Amino acid sequence: MSKGVNNHNFAGLNGFVWWMGEIVNRFDELGVGRCQVRIFGWYGDDIPVEDLPWAFPMNPINNTRHFEAPSLGEWVVGFFMDGDSGQFPIMMGVVPGIKQANDYE
């Protein structure tokens, strides 16, 4: 590490902060697959969707030009690149589940 550089929020330096959450907005104006995710236990229902940070997808290195966001309501798992500051989420994958019929009417 360089002297004088503040790396206290470097992912993995002081712990790896991972999370699970639900996709609440997938309409990314940049078209790179970003989503806004309501991260369980981190971003409560009192935070409006438009105030949630955009979570970037982690894509395989052999498929870097295919950007397709998960569907609304799907659960994803990820981590924060800025550690426990929790403002730069990265989505690693979708957790399969069964949607309830009354969830998306």
PDB file as gemmi writes it, atoms N, CA and C in Angstrom:
CRYST1    1.000    1.000    1.000  90.00  90.00  90.00 P 1                      
ATOM      1  N   MET A   1       0.826  -1.179   0.000  1.00  0.00           N  
ATOM      2  CA  MET A   1       0.000   0.000   0.000  1.00  0.00           C  
ATOM      3  C   MET A   1       0.870   1.241   0.000  1.00  0.00           C  
ATOM      4  N   SER A   2       0.405   2.250  -0.708  1.00  0.00           N  
ATOM      5  CA  SER A   2       1.116   3.519  -0.734  1.00  0.00           C  
ATOM      6  C   SER A   2       0.908   4.261   0.576  1.00  0.00           C  
ATOM      7  N   LYS A   3       1.949   4.928   1.019  1.00  0.00           N  
ATOM      8  CA  LYS A   3       1.811   5.735   2.228  1.00  0.00           C  
ATOM      9  C   LYS A   3       0.941   6.942   1.920  1.00  0.00           C  
ATOM     10  N   GLY A   4       0.114   7.317   2.881  1.00  0.00           N  
ATOM     11  CA  GLY A   4      -0.728   8.486   2.729  1.00  0.00           C  
ATOM     12  C   GLY A   4      -2.029   8.233   1.980  1.00  0.00           C  
ATOM     13  N   VAL A   5      -2.231   7.014   1.480  1.00  0.00           N  
ATOM     14  CA  VAL A   5      -3.467   6.700   0.771  1.00  0.00           C  
ATOM     15  C   VAL A   5      -4.464   6.121   1.774  1.00  0.00           C  
ATOM     16  N   ASN A   6      -5.675   6.648   1.756  1.00  0.00           N  
ATOM     17  CA  ASN A   6      -6.711   6.193   2.680  1.00  0.00           C  
ATOM     18  C   ASN A   6      -7.487   5.051   2.026  1.00  0.00           C  
ATOM     19  N   ASN A   7      -7.210   3.828   2.429  1.00  0.00           N  
ATOM     20  CA  ASN A   7      -7.861   2.646   1.856  1.00  0.00           C  
ATOM     21  C   ASN A   7      -8.801   1.975   2.847  1.00  0.00           C  
ATOM     22  N   HIS A   8      -9.333   2.705   3.808  1.00  0.00           N  
ATOM     23  CA  HIS A   8     -10.143   2.055   4.834  1.00  0.00           C  
ATOM     24  C   HIS A   8     -11.445   1.487   4.295  1.00  0.00           C  
ATOM     25  N   ASN A   9     -11.905   1.901   3.109  1.00  0.00           N  
ATOM     26  CA  ASN A   9     -13.133   1.358   2.538  1.00  0.00           C  
ATOM     27  C   ASN A   9     -12.870   0.439   1.354  1.00  0.00           C  
ATOM     28  N   PHE A  10     -11.688  -0.049   1.224  1.00  0.00           N  
ATOM     29  CA  PHE A  10     -11.327  -0.967   0.139  1.00  0.00           C  
ATOM     30  C   PHE A  10     -11.974  -2.316   0.398  1.00  0.00           C  
ATOM     31  N   ALA A  11     -12.718  -2.843  -0.592  1.00  0.00           N  
ATOM     32  CA  ALA A  11     -13.431  -4.109  -0.421  1.00  0.00           C  
ATOM     33  C   ALA A  11     -12.472  -5.220  -0.023  1.00  0.00           C  
ATOM     34  N   GLY A  12     -12.730  -5.857   1.082  1.00  0.00           N  
ATOM     35  CA  GLY A  12     -11.935  -6.978   1.541  1.00  0.00           C  
ATOM     36  C   GLY A  12     -10.825  -6.615   2.497  1.00  0.00           C  
ATOM     37  N   LEU A  13     -10.448  -5.342   2.574  1.00  0.00           N  
ATOM     38  CA  LEU A  13      -9.360  -4.947   3.460  1.00  0.00           C  
ATOM     39  C   LEU A  13      -9.723  -5.161   4.925  1.00  0.00           C  
ATOM     40  N   ASN A  14     -10.881  -4.689   5.313  1.00  0.00           N  
ATOM     41  CA  ASN A  14     -11.337  -4.836   6.699  1.00  0.00           C  
ATOM     42  C   ASN A  14     -12.553  -5.743   6.786  1.00  0.00           C  
ATOM     43  N   GLY A  15     -12.701  -6.618   5.851  1.00  0.00           N  
ATOM     44  CA  GLY A  15     -13.853  -7.509   5.810  1.00  0.00           C  
ATOM     45  C   GLY A  15     -14.582  -7.362   4.487  1.00  0.00           C  
ATOM     46  N   PHE A  16     -15.204  -8.418   4.069  1.00  0.00           N  
ATOM     47  CA  PHE A  16     -15.945  -8.454   2.811  1.00  0.00           C  
ATOM     48  C   PHE A  16     -17.415  -8.292   3.147  1.00  0.00           C  
ATOM     49  N   VAL A  17     -18.027  -7.190   2.729  1.00  0.00           N  
ATOM     50  CA  VAL A  17     -19.416  -6.899   3.068  1.00  0.00           C  
ATOM     51  C   VAL A  17     -20.297  -7.372   1.922  1.00  0.00           C  
ATOM     52  N   TRP A  18     -20.927  -8.519   2.105  1.00  0.00           N  
ATOM     53  CA  TRP A  18     -21.802  -9.069   1.077  1.00  0.00           C  
ATOM     54  C   TRP A  18     -23.244  -8.829   1.488  1.00  0.00           C  
ATOM     55  N   TRP A  19     -24.155  -8.981   0.532  1.00  0.00           N  
ATOM     56  CA  TRP A  19     -25.557  -8.687   0.780  1.00  0.00           C  
ATOM     57  C   TRP A  19     -26.463  -9.499  -0.139  1.00  0.00           C  
ATOM     58  N   MET A  20     -27.758  -9.500   0.212  1.00  0.00           N  
ATOM     59  CA  MET A  20     -28.817 -10.022  -0.655  1.00  0.00           C  
ATOM     60  C   MET A  20     -29.893  -8.954  -0.726  1.00  0.00           C  
ATOM     61  N   GLY A  21     -30.568  -8.875  -1.869  1.00  0.00           N  
ATOM     62  CA  GLY A  21     -31.611  -7.882  -2.011  1.00  0.00           C  
ATOM     63  C   GLY A  21     -32.534  -8.205  -3.170  1.00  0.00           C  
ATOM     64  N   GLU A  22     -33.535  -7.345  -3.333  1.00  0.00           N  
ATOM     65  CA  GLU A  22     -34.552  -7.521  -4.373  1.00  0.00           C  
ATOM     66  C   GLU A  22     -34.434  -6.410  -5.412  1.00  0.00           C  
ATOM     67  N   ILE A  23     -34.511  -6.790  -6.687  1.00  0.00           N  
ATOM     68  CA  ILE A  23     -34.474  -5.822  -7.776  1.00  0.00           C  
ATOM     69  C   ILE A  23     -35.757  -4.985  -7.732  1.00  0.00           C  
ATOM     70  N   VAL A  24     -35.597  -3.662  -7.602  1.00  0.00           N  
ATOM     71  CA  VAL A  24     -36.767  -2.772  -7.572  1.00  0.00           C  
ATOM     72  C   VAL A  24     -36.809  -1.825  -8.772  1.00  0.00           C  
ATOM     73  N   ASN A  25     -35.715  -1.723  -9.510  1.00  0.00           N  
ATOM     74  CA  ASN A  25     -35.682  -0.941 -10.749  1.00  0.00           C  
ATOM     75  C   ASN A  25     -34.578  -1.507 -11.637  1.00  0.00           C  
ATOM     76  N   ARG A  26     -34.930  -1.837 -12.881  1.00  0.00           N  
ATOM     77  CA  ARG A  26     -33.951  -2.407 -13.808  1.00  0.00           C  
ATOM     78  C   ARG A  26     -33.811  -1.580 -15.074  1.00  0.00           C  
ATOM     79  N   PHE A  27     -34.402  -0.392 -15.081  1.00  0.00           N  
ATOM     80  CA  PHE A  27     -34.414   0.437 -16.281  1.00  0.00           C  
ATOM     81  C   PHE A  27     -33.251   1.424 -16.250  1.00  0.00           C  
ATOM     82  N   ASP A  28     -32.110   0.933 -16.649  1.00  0.00           N  
ATOM     83  CA  ASP A  28     -30.835   1.639 -16.601  1.00  0.00           C  
ATOM     84  C   ASP A  28     -30.681   2.532 -17.830  1.00  0.00           C  
ATOM     85  N   GLU A  29     -30.621   3.834 -17.636  1.00  0.00           N  
ATOM     86  CA  GLU A  29     -30.454   4.767 -18.748  1.00  0.00           C  
ATOM     87  C   GLU A  29     -29.126   4.585 -19.475  1.00  0.00           C  
ATOM     88  N   LEU A  30     -28.122   4.048 -18.796  1.00  0.00           N  
ATOM     89  CA  LEU A  30     -26.829   3.807 -19.440  1.00  0.00           C  
ATOM     90  C   LEU A  30     -26.812   2.527 -20.269  1.00  0.00           C  
ATOM     91  N   GLY A  31     -27.764   1.628 -20.017  1.00  0.00           N  
ATOM     92  CA  GLY A  31     -27.845   0.382 -20.768  1.00  0.00           C  
ATOM     93  C   GLY A  31     -26.723  -0.598 -20.499  1.00  0.00           C  
ATOM     94  N   VAL A  32     -26.179  -0.582 -19.277  1.00  0.00           N  
ATOM     95  CA  VAL A  32     -25.084  -1.496 -18.953  1.00  0.00           C  
ATOM     96  C   VAL A  32     -25.498  -2.565 -17.941  1.00  0.00           C  
ATOM     97  N   GLY A  33     -26.804  -2.715 -17.707  1.00  0.00           N  
ATOM     98  CA  GLY A  33     -27.284  -3.770 -16.825  1.00  0.00           C  
ATOM     99  C   GLY A  33     -27.377  -3.402 -15.364  1.00  0.00           C  
ATOM    100  N   ARG A  34     -27.220  -2.123 -15.039  1.00  0.00           N  
ATOM    101  CA  ARG A  34     -27.335  -1.707 -13.638  1.00  0.00           C  
ATOM    102  C   ARG A  34     -28.769  -1.872 -13.149  1.00  0.00           C  
ATOM    103  N   CYS A  35     -28.914  -2.053 -11.834  1.00  0.00           N  
ATOM    104  CA  CYS A  35     -30.228  -2.151 -11.201  1.00  0.00           C  
ATOM    105  C   CYS A  35     -30.186  -1.396  -9.883  1.00  0.00           C  
ATOM    106  N   GLN A  36     -31.351  -0.983  -9.444  1.00  0.00           N  
ATOM    107  CA  GLN A  36     -31.470  -0.496  -8.086  1.00  0.00           C  
ATOM    108  C   GLN A  36     -32.041  -1.642  -7.267  1.00  0.00           C  
ATOM    109  N   VAL A  37     -31.361  -1.920  -6.162  1.00  0.00           N  
ATOM    110  CA  VAL A  37     -31.651  -3.101  -5.357  1.00  0.00           C  
ATOM    111  C   VAL A  37     -31.997  -2.657  -3.935  1.00  0.00           C  
ATOM    112  N   ARG A  38     -33.113  -3.160  -3.426  1.00  0.00           N  
ATOM    113  CA  ARG A  38     -33.442  -2.934  -2.019  1.00  0.00           C  
ATOM    114  C   ARG A  38     -32.714  -4.015  -1.244  1.00  0.00           C  
ATOM    115  N   ILE A  39     -31.573  -3.661  -0.682  1.00  0.00           N  
ATOM    116  CA  ILE A  39     -30.712  -4.622   0.001  1.00  0.00           C  
ATOM    117  C   ILE A  39     -31.272  -4.878   1.394  1.00  0.00           C  
ATOM    118  N   PHE A  40     -31.570  -6.156   1.653  1.00  0.00           N  
ATOM    119  CA  PHE A  40     -32.210  -6.562   2.905  1.00  0.00           C  
ATOM    120  C   PHE A  40     -31.356  -6.162   4.107  1.00  0.00           C  
ATOM    121  N   GLY A  41     -31.983  -5.471   5.060  1.00  0.00           N  
ATOM    122  CA  GLY A  41     -31.302  -5.075   6.279  1.00  0.00           C  
ATOM    123  C   GLY A  41     -30.401  -3.869   6.124  1.00  0.00           C  
ATOM    124  N   TRP A  42     -30.264  -3.338   4.916  1.00  0.00           N  
ATOM    125  CA  TRP A  42     -29.373  -2.198   4.691  1.00  0.00           C  
ATOM    126  C   TRP A  42     -30.169  -0.974   4.244  1.00  0.00           C  
ATOM    127  N   TYR A  43     -30.973  -1.156   3.193  1.00  0.00           N  
ATOM    128  CA  TYR A  43     -31.818  -0.072   2.682  1.00  0.00           C  
ATOM    129  C   TYR A  43     -33.267  -0.426   2.975  1.00  0.00           C  
ATOM    130  N   GLY A  44     -33.859   0.253   3.950  1.00  0.00           N  
ATOM    131  CA  GLY A  44     -35.235  -0.040   4.357  1.00  0.00           C  
ATOM    132  C   GLY A  44     -36.265   0.529   3.395  1.00  0.00           C  
ATOM    133  N   ASP A  45     -37.505   0.197   3.661  1.00  0.00           N  
ATOM    134  CA  ASP A  45     -38.620   0.667   2.836  1.00  0.00           C  
ATOM    135  C   ASP A  45     -38.808   2.176   2.917  1.00  0.00           C  
ATOM    136  N   ASP A  46     -38.194   2.830   3.908  1.00  0.00           N  
ATOM    137  CA  ASP A  46     -38.331   4.276   4.046  1.00  0.00           C  
ATOM    138  C   ASP A  46     -37.482   5.043   3.028  1.00  0.00           C  
ATOM    139  N   ILE A  47     -36.588   4.352   2.324  1.00  0.00           N  
ATOM    140  CA  ILE A  47     -35.763   4.996   1.300  1.00  0.00           C  
ATOM    141  C   ILE A  47     -36.452   4.833  -0.045  1.00  0.00           C  
ATOM    142  N   PRO A  48     -36.786   5.943  -0.721  1.00  0.00           N  
ATOM    143  CA  PRO A  48     -37.430   5.841  -2.037  1.00  0.00           C  
ATOM    144  C   PRO A  48     -36.515   5.153  -3.048  1.00  0.00           C  
ATOM    145  N   VAL A  49     -37.113   4.439  -3.990  1.00  0.00           N  
ATOM    146  CA  VAL A  49     -36.340   3.713  -5.004  1.00  0.00           C  
ATOM    147  C   VAL A  49     -35.356   4.632  -5.703  1.00  0.00           C  
ATOM    148  N   GLU A  50     -35.790   5.845  -6.048  1.00  0.00           N  
ATOM    149  CA  GLU A  50     -34.910   6.746  -6.799  1.00  0.00           C  
ATOM    150  C   GLU A  50     -33.678   7.183  -6.005  1.00  0.00           C  
ATOM    151  N   ASP A  51     -33.681   6.984  -4.680  1.00  0.00           N  
ATOM    152  CA  ASP A  51     -32.530   7.329  -3.857  1.00  0.00           C  
ATOM    153  C   ASP A  51     -31.574   6.161  -3.634  1.00  0.00           C  
ATOM    154  N   LEU A  52     -31.947   4.962  -4.062  1.00  0.00           N  
ATOM    155  CA  LEU A  52     -31.057   3.806  -3.911  1.00  0.00           C  
ATOM    156  C   LEU A  52     -29.904   3.928  -4.901  1.00  0.00           C  
ATOM    157  N   PRO A  53     -28.692   3.513  -4.509  1.00  0.00           N  
ATOM    158  CA  PRO A  53     -27.581   3.554  -5.461  1.00  0.00           C  
ATOM    159  C   PRO A  53     -27.778   2.502  -6.552  1.00  0.00           C  
ATOM    160  N   TRP A  54     -27.179   2.726  -7.692  1.00  0.00           N  
ATOM    161  CA  TRP A  54     -27.222   1.754  -8.788  1.00  0.00           C  
ATOM    162  C   TRP A  54     -26.211   0.651  -8.521  1.00  0.00           C  
ATOM    163  N   ALA A  55     -26.660  -0.592  -8.608  1.00  0.00           N  
ATOM    164  CA  ALA A  55     -25.776  -1.746  -8.459  1.00  0.00           C  
ATOM    165  C   ALA A  55     -25.308  -2.173  -9.844  1.00  0.00           C  
ATOM    166  N   PHE A  56     -24.009  -2.292 -10.001  1.00  0.00           N  
ATOM    167  CA  PHE A  56     -23.435  -2.731 -11.264  1.00  0.00           C  
ATOM    168  C   PHE A  56     -23.374  -4.257 -11.308  1.00  0.00           C  
ATOM    169  N   PRO A  57     -23.576  -4.850 -12.480  1.00  0.00           N  
ATOM    170  CA  PRO A  57     -23.473  -6.303 -12.592  1.00  0.00           C  
ATOM    171  C   PRO A  57     -22.023  -6.749 -12.708  1.00  0.00           C  
ATOM    172  N   MET A  58     -21.731  -7.914 -12.192  1.00  0.00           N  
ATOM    173  CA  MET A  58     -20.436  -8.551 -12.400  1.00  0.00           C  
ATOM    174  C   MET A  58     -20.629  -9.521 -13.559  1.00  0.00           C  
ATOM    175  N   ASN A  59     -19.983  -9.251 -14.672  1.00  0.00           N  
ATOM    176  CA  ASN A  59     -20.135 -10.079 -15.868  1.00  0.00           C  
ATOM    177  C   ASN A  59     -18.927 -10.985 -16.048  1.00  0.00           C  
ATOM    178  N   PRO A  60     -19.111 -12.149 -16.682  1.00  0.00           N  
ATOM    179  CA  PRO A  60     -17.961 -13.010 -16.958  1.00  0.00           C  
ATOM    180  C   PRO A  60     -17.005 -12.322 -17.927  1.00  0.00           C  
ATOM    181  N   ILE A  61     -15.720 -12.568 -17.780  1.00  0.00           N  
ATOM    182  CA  ILE A  61     -14.735 -11.869 -18.597  1.00  0.00           C  
ATOM    183  C   ILE A  61     -14.819 -12.239 -20.076  1.00  0.00           C  
ATOM    184  N   ASN A  62     -15.462 -13.344 -20.411  1.00  0.00           N  
ATOM    185  CA  ASN A  62     -15.590 -13.729 -21.823  1.00  0.00           C  
ATOM    186  C   ASN A  62     -16.932 -13.275 -22.413  1.00  0.00           C  
ATOM    187  N   ASN A  63     -17.694 -12.466 -21.683  1.00  0.00           N  
ATOM    188  CA  ASN A  63     -18.981 -11.985 -22.176  1.00  0.00           C  
ATOM    189  C   ASN A  63     -19.220 -10.578 -21.630  1.00  0.00           C  
ATOM    190  N   THR A  64     -18.326  -9.650 -21.956  1.00  0.00           N  
ATOM    191  CA  THR A  64     -18.379  -8.319 -21.372  1.00  0.00           C  
ATOM    192  C   THR A  64     -19.298  -7.355 -22.108  1.00  0.00           C  
ATOM    193  N   ARG A  65     -19.878  -7.753 -23.215  1.00  0.00           N  
ATOM    194  CA  ARG A  65     -20.723  -6.848 -23.991  1.00  0.00           C  
ATOM    195  C   ARG A  65     -22.204  -7.219 -23.966  1.00  0.00           C  
ATOM    196  N   HIS A  66     -22.569  -8.208 -23.197  1.00  0.00           N  
ATOM    197  CA  HIS A  66     -23.966  -8.622 -23.100  1.00  0.00           C  
ATOM    198  C   HIS A  66     -24.518  -8.125 -21.772  1.00  0.00           C  
ATOM    199  N   PHE A  67     -25.376  -7.110 -21.841  1.00  0.00           N  
ATOM    200  CA  PHE A  67     -25.908  -6.514 -20.632  1.00  0.00           C  
ATOM    201  C   PHE A  67     -27.402  -6.775 -20.545  1.00  0.00           C  
ATOM    202  N   GLU A  68     -27.804  -7.665 -19.668  1.00  0.00           N  
ATOM    203  CA  GLU A  68     -29.213  -7.938 -19.438  1.00  0.00           C  
ATOM    204  C   GLU A  68     -29.442  -7.967 -17.929  1.00  0.00           C  
ATOM    205  N   ALA A  69     -30.292  -7.071 -17.475  1.00  0.00           N  
ATOM    206  CA  ALA A  69     -30.547  -6.952 -16.042  1.00  0.00           C  
ATOM    207  C   ALA A  69     -31.499  -8.046 -15.568  1.00  0.00           C  
ATOM    208  N   PRO A  70     -31.393  -8.442 -14.305  1.00  0.00           N  
ATOM    209  CA  PRO A  70     -32.374  -9.362 -13.728  1.00  0.00           C  
ATOM    210  C   PRO A  70     -33.768  -8.734 -13.769  1.00  0.00           C  
ATOM    211  N   SER A  71     -34.785  -9.545 -13.627  1.00  0.00           N  
ATOM    212  CA  SER A  71     -36.172  -9.076 -13.658  1.00  0.00           C  
ATOM    213  C   SER A  71     -36.548  -8.404 -12.346  1.00  0.00           C  
ATOM    214  N   LEU A  72     -37.540  -7.533 -12.415  1.00  0.00           N  
ATOM    215  CA  LEU A  72     -38.071  -6.915 -11.203  1.00  0.00           C  
ATOM    216  C   LEU A  72     -38.536  -8.002 -10.246  1.00  0.00           C  
ATOM    217  N   GLY A  73     -38.242  -7.829  -8.976  1.00  0.00           N  
ATOM    218  CA  GLY A  73     -38.668  -8.780  -7.957  1.00  0.00           C  
ATOM    219  C   GLY A  73     -37.704  -9.920  -7.721  1.00  0.00           C  
ATOM    220  N   GLU A  74     -36.744 -10.137  -8.637  1.00  0.00           N  
ATOM    221  CA  GLU A  74     -35.774 -11.214  -8.404  1.00  0.00           C  
ATOM    222  C   GLU A  74     -34.819 -10.816  -7.292  1.00  0.00           C  
ATOM    223  N   TRP A  75     -34.299 -11.822  -6.622  1.00  0.00           N  
ATOM    224  CA  TRP A  75     -33.318 -11.606  -5.566  1.00  0.00           C  
ATOM    225  C   TRP A  75     -31.931 -11.779  -6.145  1.00  0.00           C  
ATOM    226  N   VAL A  76     -31.023 -10.918  -5.712  1.00  0.00           N  
ATOM    227  CA  VAL A  76     -29.634 -11.002  -6.150  1.00  0.00           C  
ATOM    228  C   VAL A  76     -28.725 -10.997  -4.933  1.00  0.00           C  
ATOM    229  N   VAL A  77     -27.533 -11.511  -5.124  1.00  0.00           N  
ATOM    230  CA  VAL A  77     -26.504 -11.495  -4.085  1.00  0.00           C  
ATOM    231  C   VAL A  77     -25.334 -10.686  -4.629  1.00  0.00           C  
ATOM    232  N   GLY A  78     -24.671  -9.956  -3.740  1.00  0.00           N  
ATOM    233  CA  GLY A  78     -23.557  -9.140  -4.189  1.00  0.00           C  
ATOM    234  C   GLY A  78     -22.698  -8.690  -3.030  1.00  0.00           C  
ATOM    235  N   PHE A  79     -21.894  -7.671  -3.289  1.00  0.00           N  
ATOM    236  CA  PHE A  79     -21.015  -7.107  -2.265  1.00  0.00           C  
ATOM    237  C   PHE A  79     -20.865  -5.609  -2.512  1.00  0.00           C  
ATOM    238  N   PHE A  80     -20.364  -4.913  -1.510  1.00  0.00           N  
ATOM    239  CA  PHE A  80     -20.097  -3.486  -1.631  1.00  0.00           C  
ATOM    240  C   PHE A  80     -18.625  -3.271  -1.953  1.00  0.00           C  
ATOM    241  N   MET A  81     -18.343  -2.585  -3.054  1.00  0.00           N  
ATOM    242  CA  MET A  81     -16.949  -2.272  -3.389  1.00  0.00           C  
ATOM    243  C   MET A  81     -16.339  -1.298  -2.390  1.00  0.00           C  
ATOM    244  N   ASP A  82     -17.181  -0.497  -1.738  1.00  0.00           N  
ATOM    245  CA  ASP A  82     -16.676   0.476  -0.770  1.00  0.00           C  
ATOM    246  C   ASP A  82     -16.853  -0.010   0.667  1.00  0.00           C  
ATOM    247  N   GLY A  83     -16.872  -1.325   0.846  1.00  0.00           N  
ATOM    248  CA  GLY A  83     -16.961  -1.896   2.186  1.00  0.00           C  
ATOM    249  C   GLY A  83     -18.228  -1.489   2.915  1.00  0.00           C  
ATOM    250  N   ASP A  84     -18.094  -1.167   4.181  1.00  0.00           N  
ATOM    251  CA  ASP A  84     -19.279  -0.891   4.981  1.00  0.00           C  
ATOM    252  C   ASP A  84     -19.870   0.498   4.752  1.00  0.00           C  
ATOM    253  N   SER A  85     -19.327   1.281   3.824  1.00  0.00           N  
ATOM    254  CA  SER A  85     -19.995   2.532   3.442  1.00  0.00           C  
ATOM    255  C   SER A  85     -21.281   2.219   2.685  1.00  0.00           C  
ATOM    256  N   GLY A  86     -21.303   1.108   1.967  1.00  0.00           N  
ATOM    257  CA  GLY A  86     -22.521   0.598   1.355  1.00  0.00           C  
ATOM    258  C   GLY A  86     -23.130   1.461   0.273  1.00  0.00           C  
ATOM    259  N   GLN A  87     -22.302   2.140  -0.523  1.00  0.00           N  
ATOM    260  CA  GLN A  87     -22.833   3.002  -1.563  1.00  0.00           C  
ATOM    261  C   GLN A  87     -22.443   2.582  -2.975  1.00  0.00           C  
ATOM    262  N   PHE A  88     -21.648   1.516  -3.121  1.00  0.00           N  
ATOM    263  CA  PHE A  88     -21.215   1.068  -4.442  1.00  0.00           C  
ATOM    264  C   PHE A  88     -21.424  -0.447  -4.536  1.00  0.00           C  
ATOM    265  N   PRO A  89     -22.708  -0.876  -4.721  1.00  0.00           N  
ATOM    266  CA  PRO A  89     -23.003  -2.307  -4.762  1.00  0.00           C  
ATOM    267  C   PRO A  89     -22.675  -2.945  -6.110  1.00  0.00           C  
ATOM    268  N   ILE A  90     -22.212  -4.175  -6.047  1.00  0.00           N  
ATOM    269  CA  ILE A  90     -21.923  -4.999  -7.222  1.00  0.00           C  
ATOM    270  C   ILE A  90     -22.779  -6.258  -7.121  1.00  0.00           C  
ATOM    271  N   MET A  91     -23.533  -6.565  -8.187  1.00  0.00           N  
ATOM    272  CA  MET A  91     -24.351  -7.779  -8.212  1.00  0.00           C  
ATOM    273  C   MET A  91     -23.524  -8.930  -8.774  1.00  0.00           C  
ATOM    274  N   MET A  92     -23.485 -10.051  -8.038  1.00  0.00           N  
ATOM    275  CA  MET A  92     -22.725 -11.220  -8.483  1.00  0.00           C  
ATOM    276  C   MET A  92     -23.595 -12.274  -9.129  1.00  0.00           C  
ATOM    277  N   GLY A  93     -24.857 -12.363  -8.727  1.00  0.00           N  
ATOM    278  CA  GLY A  93     -25.701 -13.393  -9.305  1.00  0.00           C  
ATOM    279  C   GLY A  93     -27.112 -13.327  -8.781  1.00  0.00           C  
ATOM    280  N   VAL A  94     -27.984 -14.046  -9.475  1.00  0.00           N  
ATOM    281  CA  VAL A  94     -29.398 -14.143  -9.115  1.00  0.00           C  
ATOM    282  C   VAL A  94     -29.613 -15.392  -8.271  1.00  0.00           C  
ATOM    283  N   VAL A  95     -30.390 -15.247  -7.210  1.00  0.00           N  
ATOM    284  CA  VAL A  95     -30.743 -16.373  -6.367  1.00  0.00           C  
ATOM    285  C   VAL A  95     -32.099 -16.886  -6.850  1.00  0.00           C  
ATOM    286  N   PRO A  96     -32.163 -18.125  -7.334  1.00  0.00           N  
ATOM    287  CA  PRO A  96     -33.441 -18.627  -7.845  1.00  0.00           C  
ATOM    288  C   PRO A  96     -34.477 -18.738  -6.742  1.00  0.00           C  
ATOM    289  N   GLY A  97     -35.710 -18.502  -7.119  1.00  0.00           N  
ATOM    290  CA  GLY A  97     -36.806 -18.591  -6.164  1.00  0.00           C  
ATOM    291  C   GLY A  97     -38.121 -18.707  -6.903  1.00  0.00           C  
ATOM    292  N   ILE A  98     -39.175 -18.851  -6.150  1.00  0.00           N  
ATOM    293  CA  ILE A  98     -40.517 -18.982  -6.724  1.00  0.00           C  
ATOM    294  C   ILE A  98     -41.293 -17.732  -6.361  1.00  0.00           C  
ATOM    295  N   LYS A  99     -41.722 -16.987  -7.379  1.00  0.00           N  
ATOM    296  CA  LYS A  99     -42.509 -15.800  -7.141  1.00  0.00           C  
ATOM    297  C   LYS A  99     -43.926 -16.214  -6.761  1.00  0.00           C  
ATOM    298  N   GLN A 100     -44.476 -15.510  -5.774  1.00  0.00           N  
ATOM    299  CA  GLN A 100     -45.843 -15.757  -5.352  1.00  0.00           C  
ATOM    300  C   GLN A 100     -46.800 -15.090  -6.338  1.00  0.00           C  
ATOM    301  N   ALA A 101     -47.920 -15.725  -6.639  1.00  0.00           N  
ATOM    302  CA  ALA A 101     -48.879 -15.220  -7.619  1.00  0.00           C  
ATOM    303  C   ALA A 101     -49.342 -13.814  -7.299  1.00  0.00           C  
ATOM    304  N   ASN A 102     -49.534 -13.499  -6.028  1.00  0.00           N  
ATOM    305  CA  ASN A 102     -50.052 -12.180  -5.681  1.00  0.00           C  
ATOM    306  C   ASN A 102     -48.965 -11.123  -5.555  1.00  0.00           C  
ATOM    307  N   ASP A 103     -47.694 -11.472  -5.716  1.00  0.00           N  
ATOM    308  CA  ASP A 103     -46.598 -10.509  -5.582  1.00  0.00           C  
ATOM    309  C   ASP A 103     -46.533  -9.522  -6.742  1.00  0.00           C  
ATOM    310  N   TYR A 104     -46.960  -9.903  -7.927  1.00  0.00           N  
ATOM    311  CA  TYR A 104     -46.723  -9.062  -9.108  1.00  0.00           C  
ATOM    312  C   TYR A 104     -47.973  -8.876  -9.947  1.00  0.00           C  
ATOM    313  N   GLU A 105     -49.078  -8.682  -9.280  1.00  0.00           N  
ATOM    314  CA  GLU A 105     -50.343  -8.460 -10.014  1.00  0.00           C  
ATOM    315  C   GLU A 105     -50.522  -6.994 -10.279  1.00  0.00           C  
TER     316      GLU A 105                                                      
END                                                                             
